Amino acid sequence: MMRRTLFTWLLLLMSALAQAQAPTTPLVVGTAWPGLTLADQHDRQVELNSPQLRYLLFAAERKPGDWAQAVIDSTHKELFASGQAFLVVDISRMPSMVTRMFALPSFRERAYPVLLAREAEPVAFLPRQPGAVTLLTLDAGKIAALDYASDEAALKQLLNKPPLQPVAREKP
């Protein structure tokens, strides 16, 4: 009986901690960016809570993720390599063997960090639409714009609209 009670309390505590860590308010224009930490394609932890972060591109599905990478590779590598923009790809439903043998080698060819959500929970709060990528524009730690692109042309248009340009870094 004592073990069962202790186990119940432990489950309740773990549930409360998980809920405290997960953002509770939906991300909409004007809300604060809660931050996110994920590993990139080289297993380096990247924290997405820097004031330098201006754009977050999120792909919850494989096909939109593929064409998002193609658009970045062809036109916006510098912006994504600068640390001002990041691509987050949800690979949580991908079988581990496919991840190791095909996806990771492909991601590692990229000249910019690709953040990989190997579990669904850390990115569950990110807005999404089926068959589309999400573009969050951040300004001073708040969501300034929330857009969806359902194909390469729409994503190119979003990425080319002002002010989506690299900001000159301050020299020390």
BAMARPA-266389 format. One line per 10 residues: their letters; for each residue z, y, x of N, C-alpha, C. Coordinates in Angstrom, 2 decimals, decimal comma. Layout:
REM BAMARPA-266389
a = Z:Y:X:Z:Y:X:Z:Y:X; ...
REM end
This chain:
REM BAMARPA-266389
mmrrtlftwl = 0,00:-1,20:0,83:0,00:0,00:0,00:0,00:1,26:0,87; 0,82:1,23:1,91:0,90:2,39:2,81:-0,44:2,62:3,51; -1,10:1,55:3,93:-2,39:1,68:4,61:-3,44:2,27:3,66; -3,42:1,84:2,43:-4,39:2,34:1,46:-4,17:3,83:1,21; -2,94:4,26:1,09:-2,63:5,67:0,89:-3,06:6,49:2,11; -2,75:5,98:3,29:-3,13:6,66:4,52:-4,65:6,77:4,63; -5,33:5,69:4,31:-6,79:5,68:4,35:-7,37:6,70:3,36; -6,81:6,78:2,16:-7,26:7,74:1,15:-7,08:9,17:1,66; -5,93:9,46:2,25:-5,69:10,80:2,79:-6,66:11,13:3,92; -6,94:10,16:4,75:-7,87:10,36:5,85:-9,27:10,67:5,31
lllmsalaqa = -9,70:9,94:4,29:-11,00:10,22:3,68:-11,06:11,61:3,07; -10,00:12,01:2,39:-9,95:13,34:1,80:-10,01:14,43:2,87; -9,30:14,22:3,96:-9,30:15,18:5,06:-10,69:15,28:5,68; -11,33:14,15:5,91:-12,68:14,15:6,49:-13,67:14,84:5,55; -13,54:14,61:4,27:-14,42:15,24:3,29:-14,22:16,75:3,29; -12,97:17,19:3,34:-12,67:18,63:3,36:-13,22:19,27:4,62; -13,09:18,61:5,76:-13,63:19,15:7,00:-15,15:19,25:6,96; -15,80:18,24:6,42:-17,26:18,26:6,31:-17,72:19,40:5,41; -17,02:19,62:4,32:-17,39:20,70:3,42:-17,14:22,06:4,05; -16,10:22,17:4,87:-15,79:23,43:5,53:-16,86:23,77:6,57
qapttplvvg = -17,46:22,76:7,20:-18,47:23,00:8,22:-19,83:23,31:7,61; -20,13:22,77:6,46:-21,42:22,99:5,82:-21,43:24,34:5,12; -22,51:25,10:5,27:-22,59:26,37:4,55:-22,52:26,13:3,05; -21,75:26,96:2,37:-21,56:26,77:0,94:-22,46:27,67:0,10; -22,90:28,78:0,66:-23,78:29,64:-0,10:-25,23:29,34:0,27; -26,12:29,35:-0,70:-27,53:29,10:-0,38:-28,09:30,25:0,45; -29,05:29,91:1,29:-29,68:30,94:2,11:-30,72:31,67:1,28; -30,46:32,92:1,03:-31,39:33,79:0,33:-31,43:35,11:1,09; -32,41:35,91:0,80:-32,54:37,20:1,48:-31,25:38,01:1,28; -30,72:38,51:2,39:-29,50:39,31:2,37:-28,24:38,55:2,76
tawpgltlad = -28,30:37,22:2,75:-27,11:36,45:3,14:-27,04:36,34:4,66; -25,85:36,10:5,16:-25,64:35,95:6,60:-26,15:34,60:7,07; -26,74:34,59:8,25:-27,20:33,35:8,87:-25,96:32,61:9,40; -25,70:31,38:8,94:-24,48:30,68:9,34:-24,54:30,07:10,74; -25,70:30,03:11,34:-25,84:29,41:12,66:-26,11:27,93:12,53; -26,59:27,34:13,62:-26,96:25,94:13,62:-27,06:25,50:15,08; -26,59:24,30:15,38:-26,71:23,74:16,72:-27,40:22,39:16,61; -28,50:22,25:17,34:-29,26:21,00:17,37:-29,73:20,74:18,80; -30,08:19,49:19,07:-30,67:19,13:20,36:-32,17:19,35:20,30; -32,72:19,78:21,43:-34,18:19,93:21,49:-34,81:18,62:21,94
qhdrqvelns = -36,11:18,65:22,20:-36,84:17,44:22,55:-36,43:16,88:23,91; -35,67:17,65:24,69:-35,18:17,19:26,00:-33,67:16,89:25,94; -33,13:16,75:24,73:-31,71:16,46:24,49:-30,76:17,55:24,97; -31,25:18,79:25,07:-30,38:19,93:25,39:-29,91:20,55:24,08; -28,62:20,84:23,99:-28,07:21,47:22,79:-28,47:22,95:22,76; -28,97:23,38:21,62:-29,40:24,77:21,43:-28,63:25,33:20,24; -27,97:26,46:20,47:-27,23:27,13:19,39:-28,11:28,23:18,80; -28,31:28,15:17,51:-29,12:29,15:16,81:-28,19:30,16:16,14; -27,51:30,93:16,94:-26,65:31,98:16,39:-26,69:33,23:17,26; -27,68:33,31:18,13:-27,83:34,46:19,01:-28,38:35,65:18,24
pqlryllfaa = -27,96:36,86:18,61:-28,55:38,04:17,97:-30,03:38,19:18,31; -30,48:37,51:19,37:-31,89:37,54:19,77:-32,76:36,74:18,80; -32,16:35,79:18,06:-32,92:34,94:17,13:-33,48:35,79:15,99; -34,81:35,74:15,86:-35,46:36,53:14,81:-36,19:35,67:13,79; -36,66:34,47:14,21:-37,46:33,64:13,32:-37,08:32,18:13,46; -36,98:31,50:12,33:-36,72:30,07:12,32:-37,77:29,43:11,42; -38,53:28,53:11,99:-39,55:27,80:11,27:-39,02:26,39:11,08; -38,93:25,95:9,82:-38,33:24,65:9,50:-39,35:23,76:8,81; -39,53:22,56:9,37:-40,42:21,56:8,77:-39,58:20,36:8,36; -39,51:20,10:7,06:-38,71:18,98:6,55:-39,55:17,71:6,42
erkpgdwaqa = -40,87:17,84:6,56:-41,77:16,70:6,42:-42,71:16,63:7,62; -43,25:15,44:7,87:-44,08:15,21:9,05:-45,38:16,02:9,05; -46,13:15,97:7,99:-47,45:16,63:7,97:-47,33:18,14:8,16; -46,47:18,84:7,41:-46,32:20,28:7,68:-45,81:20,55:9,10; -44,96:19,67:9,62:-44,48:19,83:10,99:-45,61:19,73:12,00; -46,55:18,82:11,75:-47,69:18,64:12,65:-48,56:19,90:12,69; -48,91:20,44:11,50:-49,77:21,61:11,55:-49,01:22,87:11,97; -47,70:22,90:11,77:-46,92:24,03:12,27:-46,97:24,05:13,80; -46,83:22,88:14,42:-46,92:22,81:15,88:-48,31:23,22:16,36; -49,34:22,81:15,64:-50,71:23,18:16,02:-50,89:24,70:15,96
vidsthkelf = -50,36:25,33:14,93:-50,46:26,79:14,81:-49,70:27,47:15,94; -48,49:27,01:16,22:-47,70:27,61:17,31:-48,42:27,43:18,63; -48,91:26,22:18,90:-49,61:25,94:20,16:-50,83:26,82:20,34; -51,54:27,10:19,26:-52,78:27,85:19,39:-52,58:29,36:19,44; -51,50:29,87:18,87:-51,40:31,33:18,78:-50,05:31,96:19,12; -48,96:31,20:19,06:-47,64:31,86:19,19:-46,69:31,18:20,17; -47,22:30,51:21,19:-46,36:29,82:22,17:-45,35:30,76:22,80; -45,80:31,97:23,17:-44,92:32,91:23,86:-43,73:33,31:23,02; -43,96:33,56:21,75:-42,87:33,94:20,86:-41,83:32,83:20,76; -42,29:31,59:20,63:-41,37:30,47:20,50:-40,72:30,10:21,83
asgqaflvvd = -41,39:30,35:22,94:-40,81:30,08:24,26:-39,80:31,15:24,65; -39,85:32,32:24,01:-38,98:33,43:24,38:-37,54:33,29:23,88; -37,29:32,36:22,96:-35,95:32,22:22,41:-35,72:33,09:21,19; -36,73:33,79:20,75:-36,62:34,63:19,56:-37,04:33,88:18,31; -37,77:32,79:18,49:-38,23:31,98:17,37:-38,06:30,51:17,75; -37,70:29,70:16,76:-37,51:28,28:17,00:-38,15:27,48:15,88; -38,65:26,32:16,26:-39,15:25,35:15,31:-38,10:24,26:15,18; -37,68:23,99:13,95:-36,74:22,91:13,65:-37,50:21,87:12,84; -37,45:20,63:13,29:-38,16:19,54:12,62:-37,14:18,50:12,20; -37,17:18,14:10,92:-36,27:17,10:10,39:-36,92:15,74:10,62
isrmpsmvtr = -36,35:14,97:11,55:-36,87:13,63:11,84:-35,88:12,56:11,40; -34,98:12,92:10,52:-33,91:12,00:10,12:-34,42:10,75:9,41; -35,54:10,83:8,74:-36,07:9,66:8,03:-37,03:8,84:8,88; -37,31:9,31:10,09:-38,23:8,60:10,96:-37,53:7,40:11,60; -38,14:6,24:11,60:-37,54:5,08:12,27:-37,32:5,37:13,75; -36,21:4,91:14,30:-35,86:5,24:15,68:-36,91:4,77:16,68; -37,54:3,64:16,44:-38,56:3,16:17,36:-39,76:4,10:17,37; -40,16:4,58:16,21:-41,27:5,54:16,12:-40,88:6,84:16,81; -39,64:7,26:16,63:-39,15:8,48:17,29:-39,27:8,35:18,80; -38,74:7,25:19,34:-38,74:7,06:20,79:-40,14:6,89:21,37
mfalpsfrer = -40,97:6,10:20,70:-42,27:5,74:21,28:-43,36:6,78:21,06; -43,30:7,52:19,96:-44,39:8,42:19,63:-43,96:9,89:19,50; -42,95:10,15:18,69:-42,58:11,53:18,39:-42,02:12,26:19,61; -41,02:11,69:20,27:-40,42:12,38:21,41:-41,42:12,67:22,52; -42,27:11,71:22,92:-43,27:12,07:23,95:-44,18:13,22:23,52; -44,54:13,24:22,24:-45,38:14,33:21,74:-44,63:15,66:21,77; -43,38:15,67:21,32:-42,58:16,90:21,33:-42,36:17,39:22,75; -42,18:16,48:23,70:-41,90:16,87:25,09:-43,09:17,53:25,76; -44,27:17,40:25,20:-45,44:18,08:25,74:-45,46:19,56:25,41; -44,64:19,98:24,47:-44,62:21,37:24,03:-43,97:22,26:25,09
aypvllarea = -44,49:23,47:25,23:-43,99:24,43:26,21:-42,84:25,27:25,65; -42,38:24,95:24,48:-41,30:25,68:23,82:-40,33:24,64:23,24; -39,08:25,04:22,98:-38,12:24,09:22,41:-38,48:23,72:20,97; -38,44:22,43:20,69:-38,57:21,92:19,33:-37,21:21,30:19,02; -36,50:21,87:18,06:-35,17:21,37:17,72:-35,31:20,24:16,72; -34,63:19,15:17,01:-34,79:17,93:16,23:-33,54:17,62:15,41; -33,71:17,54:14,12:-32,61:17,15:13,23:-32,69:15,64:13,06; -31,92:14,93:13,85:-31,93:13,46:13,78:-31,12:12,96:12,59; -30,25:13,80:12,08:-29,46:13,51:10,88:-29,85:14,56:9,84; -29,82:14,19:8,58:-30,23:15,12:7,52:-29,17:16,19:7,24
epvaflprqp = -27,90:15,85:7,44:-26,82:16,77:7,05:-26,86:18,14:7,73; -27,08:18,23:9,04:-27,03:19,57:9,65:-28,06:20,55:9,11; -29,18:20,06:8,57:-30,22:20,95:8,06:-30,33:20,92:6,55; -29,40:20,27:5,89:-29,45:20,16:4,43:-29,39:21,52:3,74; -28,78:22,50:4,38:-28,63:23,82:3,77:-29,90:24,68:3,89; -30,84:24,26:4,72:-32,05:25,06:4,90:-32,97:24,93:3,68; -33,48:26,05:3,19:-34,36:26,01:2,03:-35,67:25,30:2,38; -36,25:24,62:1,40:-37,49:23,87:1,62:-38,26:23,73:0,34; -39,54:23,50:0,50:-40,43:23,18:-0,62:-41,27:21,99:-0,17; -41,56:21,06:-1,08:-42,38:19,91:-0,70:-43,75:20,33:-0,16
gavtlltlda = -44,15:19,72:0,95:-45,45:19,99:1,54:-45,59:21,33:2,22; -44,48:22,01:2,50:-44,54:23,34:3,10:-43,55:23,46:4,25; -43,77:24,45:5,10:-42,79:24,82:6,10:-42,09:26,09:5,62; -40,86:26,25:6,06:-40,06:27,42:5,69:-40,01:28,36:6,89; -40,21:29,63:6,66:-40,06:30,64:7,70:-38,95:31,60:7,28; -37,86:31,57:8,06:-36,76:32,50:7,85:-36,89:33,62:8,87; -36,86:34,84:8,41:-36,87:36,00:9,30:-35,46:36,56:9,31; -34,91:36,74:10,50:-33,53:37,21:10,65:-33,50:38,61:11,23; -32,56:39,39:10,77:-32,36:40,74:11,29:-30,87:41,02:11,30; -30,33:41,26:12,48:-28,90:41,55:12,64:-28,03:40,47:12,01
gkiaaldyas = -28,42:39,21:12,17:-27,61:38,10:11,68:-27,72:37,83:10,19; -28,65:38,48:9,52:-28,85:38,25:8,09:-30,28:37,81:7,82; -30,47:37,12:6,71:-31,80:36,68:6,31:-32,54:37,90:5,77; -33,60:38,30:6,47:-34,38:39,46:6,05:-35,56:39,06:5,17; -36,07:37,83:5,38:-37,19:37,35:4,56:-37,16:35,83:4,57; -37,64:35,25:3,48:-37,71:33,80:3,31:-39,08:33,50:2,73; -39,91:32,82:3,53:-41,28:32,53:3,11:-41,58:31,05:3,27; -42,56:30,58:2,51:-43,03:29,20:2,59:-44,53:29,22:2,84; -44,98:28,31:3,70:-46,42:28,17:3,96:-46,80:26,74:3,67; -47,81:26,55:2,82:-48,20:25,21:2,41:-49,42:24,69:3,15
deaalkqlln = -49,95:25,50:4,08:-51,05:25,02:4,91:-51,13:25,89:6,17; -52,02:25,49:7,08:-52,15:26,21:8,35:-52,54:27,67:8,16; -53,48:27,91:7,25:-53,95:29,29:7,03:-52,81:30,19:6,55; -52,01:29,68:5,63:-50,88:30,47:5,11:-49,85:30,72:6,21; -49,61:29,72:7,05:-48,66:29,90:8,15:-49,19:30,92:9,16; -50,46:30,83:9,50:-51,05:31,82:10,41:-50,91:33,22:9,86; -51,13:33,37:8,55:-51,01:34,69:7,93:-49,57:35,19:8,02; -48,59:34,31:7,75:-47,19:34,71:7,84:-46,81:35,09:9,27; -47,27:34,30:10,23:-46,91:34,56:11,62:-47,60:35,79:12,18; -48,69:36,21:11,58:-49,41:37,38:12,07:-49,03:38,67:11,37
kpplqpvare = -48,23:38,58:10,31:-47,86:39,83:9,64:-46,79:40,55:10,47; -46,88:41,87:10,51:-45,87:42,62:11,26:-44,51:42,42:10,62; -43,45:42,43:11,33:-43,29:42,70:12,75:-43,16:41,44:13,59; -43,84:40,37:13,28:-43,71:39,13:14,02:-44,39:39,23:15,38; -43,73:39,87:16,28:-44,20:40,00:17,65:-42,99:39,84:18,56; -43,19:39,33:19,78:-42,06:39,22:20,71:-41,46:40,59:20,99; -40,16:40,64:21,03:-39,46:41,87:21,38:-39,29:41,89:22,89; -39,55:43,04:23,50:-39,39:43,12:24,95:-37,93:42,91:25,30; -37,70:42,03:26,25:-36,32:41,75:26,69:-35,82:42,89:27,57; -34,53:43,16:27,41:-33,93:44,18:28,26:-33,77:43,62:29,66
kp = -34,09:44,45:30,64:-33,96:44,01:32,03:-32,55:44,31:32,51; -31,92:43,33:33,17:-30,53:43,55:33,64:-30,45:44,58:34,72
REM end
